[in-house]
C-alpha cells in the first residue's frame, strides 16, 4: 500500500479520514474509507490530488457531520466505470440510512462568479457550511473529474438557512469533467451550482427533498 497522509488512519480494511490534507494520495477499492467531520483536500493555494479508484466506497460519518471538500487549486480524480461506480454514502448500516446523514461533496474552484460590488477585481465568496472560499478569474479552471459517481443520503443542514447539498459546485471551471453522476436521497438540493463555468452531462437526481438541480 502506498503511503498515506497522517490524517488517514487505517485498521485492517477500514481507513478513517479527517482534517486538512495537503499530500496527494489514492483511495483504493480494497479499503472502506470513512470520512469524519470536515475533510479538506488542499490548502486553497497548492495543488493536492485525491484519486479514487473505480469501485471504491466512501462513508460519511453522521455524528461528526462529515463532508468532503476539494479546495481551490486542488483536484478530485474520481473516475469510476459503469460496472464499478464510485459511491459516497452514509456510514450508517443499509436500511438505517436517511437523507441528511452526512454533508456530501463540495468542489471549490477559481472560475468567475457574480454577486460582488462593481469594480471588484476578483469576485469570491464563502461557501455554505464553512466549506471555504470559491470564485476567481479562471474560466477554464480544473477541479478534476467526476465520472460514474453516486452520492447518497447527503445534504446535512448546518442551520435552516445554511445547508450542505448532495454535491455543491462552487465557482467550478470549464476544464472540470462532470459526467454520469447520480445524487440519491439528498436533503436540501441534489446538485447546486454557485457561479462558475462548469460543463456537465448525464446527471440523475432521485429522491431529493428540495431542488433536484439548482444554480
Secondary structure, 3 states (H helix, E strand, C coil): CCCCCCCEEEECCEEEEEEEECCCEEECCCCEEEEEEEEEECCCCCCCEEEECCCCEEEECCCCCCEEEECCCCEEEEECCCCCCEEEEECCCCCCCCCCCCCCEEEECCCCCCCCCCCCCCCCEECCCCCCEECCCCCCCCCEEEEEEEEECCCCEEECCEECCCEEEECCCCCCEEEEEEEECCCCCCEEEECCCCCCEEEEEECCCCCCEEC
